[in-house]
């Protein structure tokens, strides 16, 4: 079972027709003549819920050409099994004492409304028009949040990743990136004419060794190439230009592989053309070894019984208007009003790569252009005003590469670990299947 961010699940649900909307557990045993089809611990699953889950599957399939649903009997069985699994997991979450406080719930409701471009009042009105009970929606949302917390905690505890697995994945990524990387090399060439005698080759080798010693001693490489190289690019300081490694001689690629930009190869490289003194000017790793980073700042207002998410959003919207009008600046407002530890630095969050912020914050930040300011954004921490200052593309350091590989492996293993966990809960649960009433 693949996990999706809670906000996305709820957004998708709100986009469905009213019949397909009721996809969360229904607590009543009987609804308007409906009947119980299964009892799971102390929870019931009704036939009406199964029908609504089937309708949801059909509505989703209709929106995705090429998706074929299983036969009716199998579809009904899958819908029932999914509902039973939901009851098993939510009752387990309650048993282990999971809690979602009212402030967290209110932030989640506000986030859903905001992402649907609605106020909370408008969200409630839309639900009323579609026949959705708002109180039941809140209870279902609380259950989803509670389940998500328990699932994250318990399933991730089951996942084991060894250093050997990380090493293997990093090696694979490096191999893939190597074919996609680019380097810029400068050279001083001491050519050897075709058919040169042994003595002539020796003299030219000696000249190359002297030039290498001068380059490694710190003599200006550009001047050295212009005065002494036989290469056609000598007027450019011997610079070959940024090229994919696949377009360069293997001798050159192997020689500069261990170097940092600015280093000179420690030995003369010999080819059929002659003797080469090489300097690595620039290296651009393949996409697998690079990461986009964003430099952003924010103002955070934490919600409380005294400050609702809607009131915080209104205050931040006014700050945004002041910033964009030029009457106040972001740094000043962050220092004065932000509830985050970054307030003393004007809300500056520094450089951050993927995964360093919670998903809702990161998604909003990534949509902004450089210099752009977001509308107020509700997250699990409160309400934010975000501004992007800079962006850059940087090579991953070894530790970052290993951390990224470990995270990737953890996500790859999550589905199997979740299935195993859910099956164990199901095996321990009380599940009673009931026949339809006559």
Secondary structure, DSSP 8 states (H G I E B T S, - for coil): -----HHHHHHHHHHS-HHHH--S----S-STT--EEEEETTEEEEHHHHHHHHHHHHHHHHTSTT-----HHHHHHHHHHHHHHHHHHHHHHHHTT----HHHHHHHHHHHHHHTT--HHHHHHHHHHTT--HHHHHHHHHHHHHHHHHHHHHHHHH----HHHHHHHHHHHHHHHHHH-EEEEEEEEEE--TT--HHHHHHHHHHHHHHHHHHHTT--HHHHHHHH--STTGGGTTEEEEEEGGGS-HHHHHHHTT--TT-B-SS-EEETTEEEEEEEEEEE--GGGEEEEEEEEEEEE--BTTB-HHHHHHHHHHHHHHHHHTSS-HHHHHHHH--SGGGGGTTEEEEE-TTSS-HHHHHHHHHS-TT-B---EEETTEEEEEEEEEEEEEE--HHHHHHHHHHHHHHHHHHHHHHHHHHHHHHHS-EEE-----
